[in-house]
Amino acid sequence: MNKNVFCRGAAAVSLGLLFTACASVQAEVIKPLAFAAELVAPLPLQKNQQPGYLTLGDQQIHWRDDKGALLAQLNQSAELLDWRYPVTITARGKSESVLIAATVFLPEQQPGLVMLNTASGELRELLRVPIPGFKIENICLSHAGGEHLSLYLIDERGSAEHWLVVDAQGKADAKLLRRVPIAPNSKACAVDDAQDLLFIAEEGVGIWAQGASEESSPGRVVVDMQQPFGKLSGSVESLAVIPQGLVAAIAEQKQLAVYKTAGAQFSAQPLVDLPQTDEPEVIKAVYHADKKMVAVAVNDEKTGNHLLQLPWSVAAQKSPAHPIVSVTADVQTEPMLRFGDAADDPAIWVNKKRPHKSLVLGTNKQQGLFVYDLQGREVQHFNTGRLNNVDVRYGVRLGKKIVDIAVATNRDDNSLSIYTIDPRSGKLTFSGSVATDMKEIYGFCLYQSPVKNAQGEAALYAIPNDKSGEFQQIQLRTTQDVVQKNTVSQTNKVQWQGELKRRFFVESQPEGCVADDNNQRLFVGEEDVALWTIGAEPDAGTSVEKILGAGDLLVADIEGIGVYAGKTESYLVVSSQGNNSFVVMDATAPYSLRGIVRIALDAGKNIDGVSETDGLEVTSSNLGGLFAEGMLVVQDGHKVMPEAPQNFKYVSWEKIRRALNLAP
């Protein structure tokens, strides 16, 4: 601990991070740096057992040691700086672990990357990002999730461009992910990769935090505000992330504000005074775990560059009990026609004769039903109302015909909308509706009993749920009315009827529902509470059995549910909306967990990752090609790269099986 650190007007008491016995502490400037530069960033790298620095100045970018000796240089004028290490870069079939720094090349004011290979001593330009249509106020890199590297370009007018710059395979390529609303008059940014947080400093107001990954939900929370609304003594000019913490430079007051961070909880530590500086506008920091210390480079235009050392302890992080593995989508559908909460629930119709001609049905809860082929192209749509959830079944008698059907909950009039599907062509036709007495119809699934009647037909049940927690089991039947067209001919008009067979309840809002027909079992989700099961036959009672509660494993909301009926094992797939993942477990008691997957970005296919999933469906049918082992279809609540309305993503089951080491 620095012996010269003291509390003004009081004796210091050393407790934890810095000092908690006073409101402000004065940190000794350990030393002025041995070299002059316009901007200095300490690095987590050493050369000849000396700390290293990346510097900007004299129209060059330098890698220097602690004494200022030049280790590498790039003849390029630049401003602004952020770095990540290690990052894997792949080029010409060779992968190497390097330091990547983002900067803005001058005079073009073009953002880009430079690469430092400490083994070879090479410092070179790696990538240029297209010049934005605004003046870049600041930049920050993001390695949130650890799979790809992205770059934020801050526009002080209240927005940021978010660019992919290195993909998960190590390829450097610039692709616009999204445009992000941020605080107006933003001066600085920094990303906490481990906690997936983007910090923004708003001039004259304070510090905000919001999700950093491209799949993050919009919205922000307060870290701290200027007095009298918070503890900040002045406007924040610069930010630096450290493990489980944040450092902010308050230039006019010559102070650093320090925070402990844990998720969305921010604990202000005592302010650090910097009396030797004039106006410390830019700070860069690096954590040295072996010394339990943070090195902070304070860049001050008038008094030069200074290096502070702040003691910093990092709490040990427990490894997750159930790690999440990533897969990527193979296909995505055309997006919905407009932005907003529209796409909701998919169903898969399998063409038994020509599996490669199978279809995906997807609800648009603002418009109707959309139909896609296995390449994601729209082939039909129906403007039949605010459809929420949809399901399909096969071999249903309709008069003299045997057809397949799709049924969806219609929130316009709390009814069931029914569509026939031609088993040969796959063409859908709206067939009619069945009314319910529900007040707010919502989720839905179909159940086709394996028990046949005397005519060899299986009973078909629609199982809608209501936001109140009520489920109804309604048997669907058809009748034929003779309609006289003229004196010569007549036609038979099919009418759908529904007969209520059972009601059962959960205590709060449900949505997800799926039937395992072969095992005569229903699985239902109560969004904020649990995944439940109950017998599927109407005489199976009204008591639901808890399978898994909402928590760290299955994170609310509990949304879509599907059953993969494999050759040897069957699996439940459940949307864990709260952490953008999918829980896979056995579909039979005791419902053992088999793993958790997340659908990540695939830059090569230009398909973004998946977040905020509502509905899903899965099939084990061989659909050919990529989907020979079946596929998972999920709704994507937030489409980026490029930004567009919501859509659906297809993932081959083989990828999931391999990722989780599942039985076929």
C-alpha positions as CSV (number, residue, x, y, z in Angstrom):
1,M,0.0,0.0,0.0
2,N,1.3,3.4,-0.9
3,K,2.4,5.0,2.4
4,N,1.8,8.5,1.2
5,V,-1.9,8.0,0.5
6,F,-3.9,10.0,3.1
7,C,-7.4,11.3,3.9
8,R,-7.6,15.0,4.0
9,G,-8.0,16.2,7.6
10,A,-8.1,12.6,9.0
11,A,-5.9,9.6,9.5
12,A,-6.5,6.9,6.9
13,V,-7.9,3.5,7.8
14,S,-7.1,0.8,5.2
15,L,-10.2,-1.3,4.6
16,G,-10.7,-3.4,1.5
17,L,-10.3,-1.7,-1.9
18,L,-9.0,1.8,-1.1
19,F,-10.2,3.7,1.9
20,T,-13.6,3.7,3.4
21,A,-12.9,6.0,6.4
22,C,-13.0,9.1,4.3
23,A,-14.9,10.6,1.4
24,S,-11.8,11.4,-0.6
25,V,-8.2,10.1,-0.7
26,Q,-5.1,11.4,-2.4
27,A,-3.1,8.9,-4.4
28,E,0.6,9.5,-4.8
29,V,1.6,9.7,-8.5
30,I,4.0,6.9,-8.5
31,K,6.0,8.5,-11.3
32,P,5.7,10.5,-14.4
33,L,6.2,8.3,-17.4
34,A,9.7,8.3,-18.9
35,F,8.4,9.3,-22.4
36,A,6.2,11.9,-23.9
37,A,3.2,10.9,-25.9
38,E,-0.2,12.3,-26.8
39,L,-1.9,9.2,-25.4
40,V,-0.6,6.3,-23.3
41,A,-2.2,3.0,-22.6
42,P,-0.6,0.5,-20.2
43,L,-0.7,-3.1,-21.5
44,P,-0.9,-6.5,-19.8
45,L,2.3,-7.5,-21.7
46,Q,5.9,-7.4,-20.6
47,K,9.1,-7.2,-22.6
48,N,12.4,-8.1,-20.8
49,Q,10.4,-8.2,-17.6
50,Q,9.3,-4.6,-18.0
51,P,5.7,-3.3,-18.4
52,G,4.7,-2.3,-21.9
53,Y,2.7,0.6,-23.2
54,L,0.9,1.4,-26.5
55,T,1.3,5.1,-27.3
56,L,0.1,7.6,-29.9
57,G,2.2,10.6,-30.9
58,D,4.5,12.1,-33.5
59,Q,2.2,10.8,-36.2
60,Q,3.1,7.3,-35.1
61,I,1.8,4.4,-33.0
62,H,4.4,2.9,-30.7
63,W,4.9,-0.1,-28.5
64,R,7.3,0.9,-25.7
65,D,8.8,-0.6,-22.6
66,D,8.7,1.0,-19.1
67,K,11.8,3.1,-19.8
68,G,10.4,4.5,-23.1
69,A,12.5,2.3,-25.3
70,L,10.9,1.7,-28.7
71,L,9.9,-1.9,-29.3
72,A,7.8,-1.5,-32.4
73,Q,6.2,1.3,-34.4
74,L,3.7,2.0,-37.1
75,N,4.0,5.1,-39.1
76,Q,0.4,6.2,-38.9
77,S,-1.2,9.3,-37.2
78,A,-4.1,8.3,-35.0
79,E,-6.2,9.4,-32.1
80,L,-8.3,7.5,-29.4
81,L,-7.3,4.0,-28.3
82,D,-8.6,0.9,-26.8
83,W,-7.2,-2.7,-26.7
84,R,-8.0,-6.3,-26.1
85,Y,-5.6,-9.2,-25.3
86,P,-5.4,-12.0,-26.2
87,V,-7.4,-12.2,-29.5
88,T,-7.0,-15.0,-31.9
89,I,-6.4,-13.9,-35.5
90,T,-6.5,-16.3,-38.4
91,A,-5.0,-15.4,-41.8
92,R,-3.6,-17.6,-44.6
93,G,-4.6,-20.7,-42.6
94,K,-2.5,-19.7,-39.6
95,S,-3.8,-18.7,-36.2
96,E,-2.0,-16.5,-33.7
97,S,-2.7,-14.9,-30.4
98,V,-2.2,-11.2,-30.5
99,L,-3.1,-7.8,-29.0
100,I,-5.7,-5.9,-30.9
101,A,-6.0,-2.1,-30.5
102,A,-8.7,0.1,-31.9
103,T,-8.0,3.6,-32.9
104,V,-9.0,6.3,-35.4
105,F,-6.6,6.9,-38.2
106,L,-5.9,10.5,-39.2
107,P,-6.4,12.6,-41.2
108,E,-9.3,10.6,-42.6
109,Q,-10.9,10.1,-39.2
110,Q,-11.4,6.4,-40.1
111,P,-11.8,3.9,-37.3
112,G,-9.7,0.7,-37.5
113,L,-7.6,-1.9,-35.8
114,V,-3.9,-2.4,-35.4
115,M,-2.3,-5.7,-34.4
116,L,0.6,-6.3,-32.1
117,N,2.4,-9.6,-32.1
118,T,4.7,-9.5,-29.1
119,A,6.5,-12.7,-30.2
120,S,7.6,-11.3,-33.5
121,G,7.6,-7.6,-32.5
122,E,5.3,-6.9,-35.4
123,L,2.9,-3.9,-35.1
124,R,0.8,-3.4,-38.2
125,E,-2.6,-2.2,-39.5
126,L,-5.2,-4.9,-39.5
127,L,-8.5,-3.5,-40.6
128,R,-10.3,-0.3,-41.5
129,V,-14.0,0.3,-40.6
130,P,-16.1,2.4,-43.0
131,I,-16.0,6.1,-42.0
132,P,-19.3,7.0,-40.2
133,G,-21.4,9.9,-41.1
134,F,-20.7,11.6,-37.8
135,K,-17.7,12.9,-35.8
136,I,-16.4,10.0,-33.7
137,E,-16.4,11.2,-30.1
138,N,-14.9,8.1,-28.7
139,I,-14.4,4.3,-29.3
140,C,-14.4,1.2,-27.2
141,L,-13.8,-2.5,-28.0
142,S,-16.0,-5.3,-26.8
143,H,-15.1,-9.0,-26.3
144,A,-18.3,-9.7,-24.4
145,G,-19.0,-13.5,-24.6
146,G,-15.4,-14.0,-25.8
147,E,-16.4,-15.4,-29.2
148,H,-15.9,-12.4,-31.4
149,L,-14.5,-8.8,-31.2
150,S,-16.7,-5.8,-31.8
151,L,-16.2,-2.0,-31.8
152,Y,-18.4,0.8,-30.6
153,L,-18.2,4.2,-32.4
154,I,-19.7,6.9,-30.2
155,D,-21.7,9.8,-31.7
156,E,-22.2,12.5,-29.0
157,R,-25.7,13.2,-30.4
158,G,-27.0,10.1,-28.6
159,S,-26.2,7.0,-30.7
160,A,-23.4,4.6,-31.4
161,E,-22.5,2.3,-34.3
162,H,-21.7,-1.2,-33.2
163,W,-19.4,-3.1,-35.6
164,L,-18.2,-6.7,-35.8
165,V,-14.4,-6.5,-36.5
166,V,-13.1,-10.0,-35.7
167,D,-15.4,-13.0,-36.0
168,A,-15.4,-16.2,-33.9
169,Q,-13.0,-17.9,-36.4
170,G,-10.5,-15.1,-36.1
171,K,-11.2,-13.4,-39.4
172,A,-10.9,-9.6,-39.4
173,D,-13.8,-8.1,-41.3
174,A,-16.0,-5.1,-40.6
175,K,-19.7,-5.7,-40.6
176,L,-22.3,-3.3,-39.1
177,L,-24.1,-5.1,-36.3
178,R,-26.6,-2.4,-35.2
179,R,-27.1,1.2,-34.2
180,V,-27.5,1.7,-30.5
181,P,-29.3,4.5,-28.7
182,I,-27.2,5.9,-25.9
183,A,-27.2,9.0,-23.7
184,P,-26.9,12.3,-25.6
185,N,-23.7,14.3,-25.2
186,S,-21.8,11.1,-24.5
187,K,-18.1,11.7,-24.0
188,A,-16.6,8.3,-23.2
189,C,-17.3,4.6,-23.3
190,A,-15.8,1.4,-21.9
191,V,-17.0,-2.3,-22.0
192,D,-16.8,-4.8,-19.2
193,D,-16.5,-8.0,-21.2
194,A,-17.0,-10.4,-18.3
195,Q,-20.3,-8.7,-17.2
196,D,-21.5,-7.8,-20.7
197,L,-21.8,-4.1,-19.8
198,L,-21.3,-1.0,-21.9
199,F,-20.6,2.1,-19.8
200,I,-21.3,5.5,-21.2
201,A,-20.3,8.9,-19.7
202,E,-22.9,11.6,-20.4
203,E,-21.4,15.1,-20.1
204,G,-22.7,17.0,-17.2
205,V,-25.0,14.2,-16.1
206,G,-23.3,11.0,-15.0
207,I,-22.5,7.4,-16.0
208,W,-24.9,4.8,-17.5
209,A,-24.6,1.1,-18.1
210,Q,-26.4,-1.0,-20.7
211,G,-25.9,-4.4,-22.4
212,A,-22.8,-4.6,-24.5
213,S,-23.4,-7.7,-26.7
214,E,-25.2,-7.2,-30.0
215,E,-28.1,-9.3,-28.7
216,S,-28.6,-7.1,-25.6
217,S,-32.0,-5.6,-24.9
218,P,-32.3,-1.8,-25.2
219,G,-32.4,0.2,-22.0
220,R,-29.9,1.5,-19.5
221,V,-29.4,1.8,-15.8
222,V,-27.7,4.5,-13.7
223,V,-24.2,3.9,-12.4
224,D,-23.8,7.3,-10.8
225,M,-25.0,10.8,-11.3
226,Q,-23.5,14.2,-10.7
227,Q,-24.3,15.9,-7.4
228,P,-26.9,16.5,-6.0
229,F,-28.5,13.5,-7.7
230,G,-25.5,11.2,-7.1
231,K,-21.9,11.2,-5.8
232,L,-20.0,12.5,-8.8
233,S,-18.3,15.8,-8.0
234,G,-18.1,16.8,-11.7
235,S,-18.5,15.8,-15.3
236,V,-16.8,12.5,-16.4
237,E,-14.4,12.8,-19.3
238,S,-13.0,9.3,-19.5
239,L,-13.8,5.7,-18.4
240,A,-11.6,2.6,-17.9
241,V,-12.9,-0.9,-17.0
242,I,-11.0,-3.1,-14.5
243,P,-11.9,-6.5,-13.3
244,Q,-15.1,-6.1,-11.3
245,G,-14.7,-2.4,-11.4
246,L,-14.8,0.9,-13.2
247,V,-12.7,4.0,-13.0
248,A,-13.9,7.4,-14.2
249,A,-11.9,10.6,-14.7
250,I,-13.4,13.8,-13.4
251,A,-11.1,16.3,-15.1
252,E,-12.1,19.6,-13.6
253,Q,-12.0,18.3,-10.0
254,K,-8.7,16.4,-10.7
255,Q,-10.2,13.2,-9.3
256,L,-10.9,9.6,-10.1
257,A,-14.2,8.0,-9.2
258,V,-13.9,4.2,-8.6
259,Y,-16.7,1.7,-8.5
260,K,-17.0,-2.0,-7.6
261,T,-19.3,-3.6,-10.1
262,A,-21.4,-6.8,-9.9
263,G,-24.0,-7.2,-12.6
264,A,-26.2,-4.2,-12.4
265,Q,-25.0,-3.3,-8.9
266,F,-22.5,-0.5,-8.6
267,S,-20.8,0.5,-5.3
268,A,-19.0,3.8,-5.2
269,Q,-15.6,3.8,-3.5
270,P,-13.8,6.9,-2.1
271,L,-12.7,9.4,-4.7
272,V,-9.0,9.5,-5.6
273,D,-7.5,13.0,-5.7
274,L,-4.9,13.8,-8.4
275,P,-3.4,17.2,-7.2
276,Q,-0.3,16.8,-9.4
277,T,-2.4,17.0,-12.6
278,D,-4.0,20.0,-14.3
279,E,-6.9,18.4,-16.2
280,P,-6.8,14.6,-16.4
281,E,-9.0,14.1,-19.4
282,V,-8.1,10.6,-20.5
283,I,-7.3,7.5,-18.4
284,K,-6.3,4.0,-19.5
285,A,-5.9,1.1,-17.0
286,V,-4.7,-2.5,-16.8
287,Y,-5.0,-5.0,-13.9
288,H,-1.9,-6.9,-12.7
289,A,-3.3,-10.0,-10.9
290,D,0.1,-11.0,-9.5
291,K,0.4,-7.7,-7.7
292,K,-3.3,-7.3,-7.0
293,M,-2.9,-3.8,-8.4
294,V,-4.3,-1.6,-11.1
295,A,-2.0,0.6,-13.2
296,V,-3.7,3.7,-14.4
297,A,-2.2,6.0,-17.0
298,V,-3.5,9.5,-16.6
299,N,-3.1,11.5,-19.7
300,D,-3.0,15.2,-19.0
301,E,-2.3,17.6,-21.9
302,K,-0.6,20.2,-19.7
303,T,1.4,18.2,-17.1
304,G,2.1,15.2,-19.2
305,N,1.4,11.5,-18.6
306,H,1.4,10.0,-15.1
307,L,1.2,6.4,-13.8
308,L,-0.8,5.6,-10.7
309,Q,-1.0,2.3,-8.9
310,L,-4.2,1.5,-7.0
311,P,-4.5,-1.7,-4.9
312,W,-7.4,-3.8,-6.2
313,S,-8.6,-7.2,-5.1
314,V,-10.8,-9.3,-7.3
315,A,-13.2,-11.8,-5.9
316,A,-12.8,-15.4,-7.1
317,Q,-15.5,-16.3,-9.6
318,K,-17.2,-19.6,-9.4
319,S,-17.3,-21.7,-12.6
320,P,-20.9,-22.1,-13.8
321,A,-22.4,-25.3,-12.7
322,H,-23.9,-25.7,-16.1
323,P,-21.8,-24.0,-18.8
324,I,-23.5,-22.8,-21.9
325,V,-22.2,-24.0,-25.2
326,S,-22.7,-22.1,-28.5
327,V,-24.0,-23.3,-31.8
328,T,-24.8,-21.2,-34.9
329,A,-27.9,-21.1,-37.0
330,D,-27.9,-22.6,-40.5
331,V,-30.8,-20.7,-42.0
332,Q,-32.9,-17.6,-41.2
333,T,-36.2,-16.7,-42.5
334,E,-37.1,-13.4,-44.2
335,P,-37.9,-10.8,-41.6
336,M,-41.3,-9.7,-40.7
337,L,-42.6,-6.7,-42.6
338,R,-42.2,-4.1,-39.8
339,F,-40.2,-3.6,-36.5
340,G,-41.8,-4.3,-33.2
341,D,-42.9,-7.4,-31.2
342,A,-44.3,-9.4,-34.1
343,A,-42.8,-12.9,-34.7
344,D,-43.7,-15.2,-31.9
345,D,-44.1,-19.0,-32.4
346,P,-43.0,-21.5,-35.1
347,A,-44.3,-24.9,-36.0
348,I,-42.7,-27.4,-38.4
349,W,-44.8,-29.3,-41.0
350,V,-43.0,-32.4,-42.3
351,N,-43.7,-33.4,-45.9
352,K,-43.8,-37.1,-45.5
353,K,-43.3,-37.8,-49.2
354,R,-40.7,-35.1,-50.0
355,P,-39.1,-34.2,-46.7
356,H,-36.9,-31.5,-48.3
357,K,-40.2,-29.7,-49.2
358,S,-41.1,-29.4,-45.5
359,L,-42.3,-26.1,-44.2
360,V,-42.0,-23.8,-41.2
361,L,-45.1,-21.9,-40.0
362,G,-44.6,-18.8,-38.0
363,T,-47.0,-16.6,-36.2
364,N,-47.0,-12.8,-36.5
365,K,-49.0,-11.6,-33.6
366,Q,-49.7,-8.3,-35.4
367,Q,-50.8,-9.8,-38.6
368,G,-51.4,-13.5,-39.1
369,L,-49.6,-16.7,-40.2
370,F,-46.5,-16.9,-42.4
371,V,-45.2,-20.0,-44.1
372,Y,-41.5,-20.5,-45.1
373,D,-39.6,-23.2,-46.9
374,L,-36.4,-24.8,-45.6
375,Q,-34.3,-22.0,-47.2
376,G,-36.2,-19.4,-45.1
377,R,-38.2,-18.0,-48.0
378,E,-41.8,-17.0,-47.6
379,V,-44.1,-19.1,-49.6
380,Q,-47.5,-18.1,-48.2
381,H,-49.0,-15.8,-45.6
382,F,-52.5,-15.2,-44.1
383,N,-53.8,-11.9,-42.8
384,T,-56.0,-13.7,-40.3
385,G,-55.5,-11.7,-37.1
386,R,-53.2,-11.5,-34.1
387,L,-52.1,-15.1,-34.0
388,N,-49.9,-16.0,-31.0
389,N,-49.0,-19.7,-31.0
390,V,-49.3,-22.4,-33.6
391,D,-49.0,-26.2,-33.8
392,V,-49.5,-28.9,-36.5
393,R,-50.8,-32.5,-36.6
394,Y,-51.2,-35.1,-39.4
395,G,-53.8,-37.4,-40.8
396,V,-57.0,-35.6,-39.8
397,R,-60.3,-36.5,-41.4
398,L,-62.0,-33.6,-43.1
399,G,-65.1,-34.9,-44.7
400,K,-64.0,-37.5,-47.2
401,K,-60.4,-36.2,-47.2
402,I,-57.4,-36.9,-44.9
403,V,-55.5,-33.7,-44.4
404,D,-52.9,-32.2,-42.1
405,I,-53.8,-29.2,-40.0
406,A,-52.3,-26.2,-38.3
407,V,-54.1,-24.5,-35.5
408,A,-53.2,-21.1,-33.9
409,T,-54.6,-19.0,-31.1
410,N,-56.2,-15.8,-32.3
411,R,-56.1,-12.9,-29.9
412,D,-58.4,-10.8,-32.0
413,D,-61.5,-12.8,-30.8
414,N,-60.0,-15.4,-28.4
415,S,-60.6,-18.1,-30.9
416,L,-58.7,-21.0,-32.6
417,S,-57.8,-20.3,-36.2
418,I,-57.6,-23.5,-38.3
419,Y,-55.7,-24.2,-41.5
420,T,-55.7,-27.3,-43.6
421,I,-52.4,-28.5,-45.2
422,D,-52.4,-30.5,-48.4
423,P,-50.2,-33.5,-47.5
424,R,-48.8,-33.6,-51.0
425,S,-48.2,-30.0,-52.0
426,G,-47.9,-28.4,-48.6
427,K,-50.4,-25.7,-49.5
428,L,-52.2,-24.2,-46.6
429,T,-55.9,-23.1,-46.7
430,F,-57.7,-21.2,-44.0
431,S,-60.5,-23.6,-42.9
432,G,-62.4,-21.9,-40.1
433,S,-62.4,-21.0,-36.4
434,V,-63.5,-22.4,-33.1
435,A,-64.6,-20.0,-30.4
436,T,-63.5,-20.3,-26.8
437,D,-64.7,-18.7,-23.6
438,M,-61.3,-17.4,-22.7
439,K,-60.8,-13.7,-21.9
440,E,-57.1,-13.4,-23.0
441,I,-56.1,-16.4,-25.1
442,Y,-52.4,-16.8,-25.4
443,G,-50.2,-19.9,-25.7
444,F,-51.2,-23.2,-27.4
445,C,-50.4,-26.7,-28.4
446,L,-52.1,-29.7,-30.1
447,Y,-52.4,-33.2,-28.8
448,Q,-53.2,-36.2,-31.0
449,S,-54.1,-39.2,-28.8
450,P,-52.4,-42.5,-29.8
451,V,-55.6,-44.2,-28.7
452,K,-57.8,-44.9,-31.8
453,N,-61.5,-45.2,-31.8
454,A,-63.6,-47.9,-33.6
455,Q,-63.1,-46.2,-36.9
456,G,-59.4,-46.1,-36.4
457,E,-59.2,-42.4,-35.8
458,A,-57.3,-40.6,-33.1
459,A,-58.9,-37.9,-31.0
460,L,-57.4,-34.5,-31.7
461,Y,-57.3,-31.9,-28.9
462,A,-56.5,-28.2,-28.9
463,I,-54.9,-27.0,-25.7
464,P,-55.0,-23.2,-25.5
465,N,-54.0,-21.2,-22.4
466,D,-55.1,-17.9,-21.0
467,K,-53.0,-15.2,-19.4
468,S,-55.0,-15.9,-16.2
469,G,-53.2,-19.3,-15.9
470,E,-56.1,-21.4,-17.2
471,F,-55.6,-24.2,-19.7
472,Q,-58.5,-25.8,-21.7
473,Q,-58.4,-29.1,-23.5
474,I,-60.8,-28.9,-26.4
475,Q,-61.6,-31.8,-28.7
476,L,-61.8,-30.8,-32.3
477,R,-64.3,-32.4,-34.6
478,T,-65.8,-31.6,-38.0
479,T,-69.3,-31.8,-39.3
480,Q,-70.6,-31.4,-42.8
481,D,-73.5,-29.2,-43.8
482,V,-75.1,-29.7,-47.2
483,V,-75.1,-26.4,-49.1
484,Q,-77.4,-26.1,-52.1
485,K,-75.5,-24.2,-54.8
486,N,-78.2,-24.5,-57.5
487,T,-80.9,-26.9,-58.6
488,V,-78.4,-29.1,-60.3
489,S,-75.5,-29.5,-57.8
490,Q,-74.7,-29.3,-54.2
491,T,-71.5,-29.2,-52.1
492,N,-70.5,-30.2,-48.6
493,K,-69.2,-27.5,-46.3
494,V,-67.1,-28.6,-43.4
495,Q,-67.6,-27.0,-40.1
496,W,-65.2,-27.2,-37.1
497,Q,-66.5,-27.7,-33.7
498,G,-64.9,-27.8,-30.3
499,E,-66.0,-29.7,-27.2
500,L,-64.4,-28.7,-23.9
501,K,-63.1,-31.8,-22.1
502,R,-60.9,-30.4,-19.3
503,R,-59.7,-27.3,-17.5
504,F,-56.5,-27.1,-15.4
505,F,-54.6,-24.2,-14.0
506,V,-51.2,-22.7,-13.1
507,E,-51.2,-19.7,-10.7
508,S,-49.8,-17.1,-13.1
509,Q,-49.3,-16.3,-16.8
510,P,-48.3,-19.3,-18.9
511,E,-47.5,-19.6,-22.6
512,G,-45.3,-22.5,-23.7
513,C,-47.0,-25.8,-24.3
514,V,-46.1,-29.0,-26.1
515,A,-47.6,-32.5,-26.2
516,D,-45.5,-35.7,-26.3
517,D,-48.2,-37.7,-28.2
518,N,-46.4,-41.1,-27.9
519,N,-46.1,-40.9,-24.1
520,Q,-49.4,-39.1,-23.6
521,R,-47.9,-36.2,-21.7
522,L,-48.1,-32.4,-21.8
523,F,-45.4,-30.0,-20.8
524,V,-46.4,-26.4,-20.0
525,G,-44.5,-23.3,-19.0
526,E,-45.5,-20.8,-16.3
527,E,-43.4,-17.9,-17.5
528,D,-42.0,-16.6,-14.2
529,V,-42.3,-19.7,-12.1
530,A,-41.6,-23.2,-13.5
531,L,-41.8,-25.9,-16.2
532,W,-44.7,-28.3,-15.4
533,T,-46.0,-31.6,-16.7
534,I,-49.4,-33.3,-16.7
535,G,-51.0,-36.3,-18.4
536,A,-52.3,-35.4,-21.9
537,E,-55.5,-37.5,-21.9
538,P,-58.5,-35.5,-20.7
539,D,-59.2,-37.9,-17.9
540,A,-55.6,-37.5,-16.5
541,G,-56.7,-35.0,-13.7
542,T,-56.0,-31.4,-13.1
543,S,-52.8,-31.4,-11.0
544,V,-49.6,-30.3,-12.6
545,E,-46.2,-31.7,-11.6
546,K,-43.2,-29.5,-11.3
547,I,-40.2,-30.4,-13.4
548,L,-37.9,-27.4,-13.0
549,G,-38.3,-24.0,-11.4
550,A,-37.2,-20.7,-12.8
551,G,-33.8,-19.7,-11.5
552,D,-30.1,-19.7,-12.5
553,L,-30.6,-22.7,-14.9
554,L,-33.9,-21.9,-16.5
555,V,-34.1,-18.1,-16.5
556,A,-37.5,-16.4,-16.7
557,D,-39.3,-16.0,-18.8
558,I,-39.9,-19.6,-19.6
559,E,-41.2,-19.5,-23.1
560,G,-41.2,-22.0,-26.0
561,I,-41.1,-25.8,-25.4
562,G,-40.5,-28.6,-27.9
563,V,-40.0,-32.4,-27.8
564,Y,-37.3,-34.0,-29.9
565,A,-38.3,-37.7,-30.4
566,G,-35.0,-39.3,-31.2
567,K,-34.3,-42.9,-32.2
568,T,-33.1,-43.9,-28.7
569,E,-33.8,-40.9,-26.5
570,S,-36.3,-38.0,-26.4
571,Y,-35.4,-34.5,-25.2
572,L,-37.2,-31.4,-24.1
573,V,-36.0,-28.1,-25.4
574,V,-37.0,-25.1,-23.4
575,S,-36.5,-21.4,-24.2
576,S,-34.7,-19.7,-21.2
577,Q,-35.5,-16.2,-22.4
578,G,-33.8,-14.4,-19.5
579,N,-30.3,-15.4,-20.6
580,N,-30.9,-16.1,-24.3
581,S,-30.3,-19.8,-24.0
582,F,-32.1,-23.1,-24.5
583,V,-32.2,-25.8,-21.9
584,V,-32.1,-29.4,-23.1
585,M,-33.3,-32.2,-20.8
586,D,-34.7,-35.7,-21.0
587,A,-38.3,-35.8,-21.9
588,T,-39.0,-38.6,-19.5
589,A,-38.8,-38.7,-15.7
590,P,-36.6,-37.8,-13.9
591,Y,-36.1,-35.2,-16.6
592,S,-32.3,-35.0,-16.2
593,L,-30.5,-32.0,-17.6
594,R,-28.4,-32.7,-20.7
595,G,-27.0,-29.2,-21.4
596,I,-27.6,-25.6,-22.3
597,V,-27.0,-24.1,-25.7
598,R,-26.9,-20.6,-27.1
599,I,-27.3,-19.7,-30.7
600,A,-24.4,-17.4,-31.6
601,L,-23.6,-15.1,-34.5
602,D,-22.2,-16.6,-37.7
603,A,-20.4,-13.9,-39.6
604,G,-19.6,-16.1,-42.5
605,K,-23.2,-16.8,-43.3
606,N,-24.2,-13.3,-42.2
607,I,-26.7,-14.8,-39.7
608,D,-26.9,-13.1,-36.3
609,G,-27.3,-14.8,-33.0
610,V,-30.6,-15.4,-31.2
611,S,-32.0,-13.5,-28.2
612,E,-35.3,-13.0,-26.4
613,T,-36.8,-16.1,-27.9
614,D,-40.5,-16.6,-27.5
615,G,-41.6,-19.7,-29.3
616,L,-39.7,-22.7,-30.6
617,E,-40.3,-26.1,-32.3
618,V,-38.1,-29.1,-32.9
619,T,-38.4,-32.2,-35.1
620,S,-36.4,-35.4,-35.3
621,S,-37.6,-36.1,-38.9
622,N,-35.0,-36.4,-41.6
623,L,-35.5,-33.3,-43.7
624,G,-32.4,-34.0,-45.8
625,G,-29.2,-32.1,-46.2
626,L,-28.2,-30.1,-43.2
627,F,-31.3,-31.3,-41.4
628,A,-30.9,-35.0,-41.8
629,E,-31.1,-35.4,-38.0
630,G,-33.9,-32.9,-37.8
631,M,-33.9,-29.3,-36.8
632,L,-34.7,-26.7,-34.1
633,V,-36.6,-23.6,-35.2
634,V,-36.6,-20.6,-32.8
635,Q,-38.0,-17.1,-32.9
636,D,-35.4,-14.4,-32.7
637,G,-36.6,-11.4,-30.8
638,H,-33.8,-9.0,-31.8
639,K,-32.3,-9.2,-35.3
640,V,-29.0,-7.5,-36.1
641,M,-26.3,-7.6,-38.8
642,P,-28.1,-5.9,-40.3
643,E,-30.9,-4.6,-38.1
644,A,-34.2,-5.8,-39.3
645,P,-37.6,-6.8,-38.0
646,Q,-37.8,-10.1,-36.1
647,N,-37.5,-13.5,-37.8
648,F,-37.0,-17.2,-37.2
649,K,-33.7,-19.2,-37.2
650,Y,-33.2,-22.8,-38.1
651,V,-30.5,-24.9,-36.4
652,S,-29.5,-28.5,-37.5
653,W,-30.1,-30.9,-34.6
654,E,-26.7,-32.5,-35.5
655,K,-25.0,-29.4,-34.2
656,I,-26.9,-29.5,-30.9
657,R,-26.3,-33.2,-30.5
658,R,-22.6,-32.9,-31.0
659,A,-22.3,-29.8,-28.8
660,L,-24.1,-31.5,-25.9
661,N,-22.9,-35.1,-26.7
662,L,-26.4,-36.3,-26.9
663,A,-27.6,-39.8,-27.9
664,P,-29.2,-39.9,-31.4
